[in-house]
Amino acid sequence: MTRPVTQPGLLAAHLSPLPLAALSLPDDTLAALTGIGVRNLGGVLALPADQLARRFGAGVVAYLRRLIGEAPTCGPLWEPPPQYRRRFEMTGGIDSIEG
């Protein structure tokens, strides 16, 4: 049984053994990393971030930072529809509308 990682500082160490194929990176980036001898996430994280950004783009570094909990993961904000309309079929008589 595995235990959850509850301390953000330990997340990178627990994820380090993941193979490159588990990462959501472009195929050409994965091929280039494999070509320089990187085999897992730990190997990618050991590379200097500025060099990764220069070679593969800042998006790769931002993705890695979110993956290991160093940057927040923010999705698009949910906006409710301008109107809400719903029709309910009542099966019996209605005596009150308070509820």
N, C-alpha and C positions, 0 to 999 in steps of 0.2 A: 504494500500500500504506500502510495506517495503522499507526502504532506505538502500543503500549500506553502508557498513562500510569502511570508507576511512582512518581511523587511525589504524595502526597495533596493537597498545596497547589496543584497544577496541574490537578486534576480539574475544579474549577468552571469554569475558563477554557475547557477543552476541551468541556465539556457546555453552555456558555452558548448556543451557536447553536441548540440543540434547540428545536423549536416546542412550544408549550403542549400540543398534542395528544399529544405523546410522554410526557407526565407522567401518572402514575396518580393523578389528582385528581378529585374529584366534578365532574360537569358544571356545576353551579351555580357552583362555585369558578372553573372555567375560563372560564365566561361572564363572571363579574364581573371577572376579571383582564383579559380581552379588552376589556371595557367601559371600563376605565381606561387602555387603550392598551398593555398589556403583550403582547408578541408571542412571546417566547421565554423560556427558562429564565434567561438572563442578566438579563432585565428583572425577573423574579420575585426573583432573588437580590439585585438592587439595592434592593429595597424593605426598609424597616426590619422586622426580625424581630418586634419587639414589636407593631407595627401589623398585620402579617400574622396573628399569633396572636390579636389582639383581634378582627379581622374574620372570620377563617376558622377559627380554633381552633388550639390548640397542636399538634394532630396534623399539620397541614399543615407547620408549621415543623419538627417532628421528622422528617417524611418528607423534606423538602428537605435537612436536615442529614445524614441517612443517605445520600441520593443523592449528595452531593458529598464524602462520606467524613469529615465532621466528627463523626459519631456512629456507634457500632458498629451493625451490622446483626445482630440476634440473632433467630433463629427459635425456635420452641418446642423444648424439650429432648426428645430421643428417649429413650423409656423402653422397655427390652426387655420382651417379654411375660413374664408370671410363669412360664410353662413353655415349654420348647422340646421338641418331639417330632417326629421324622422317621423314616420307615421307608425302609430301603434294601434293594432286591432284589439279592442277590448272584448273579452269573452262574456262579460256580464254587465249588468247595469252599474252606472257610476252615481254614487250618492254624494261624493265630496271631491274637490280637486286640491285640497290642502297638501296631500302627500306628494 
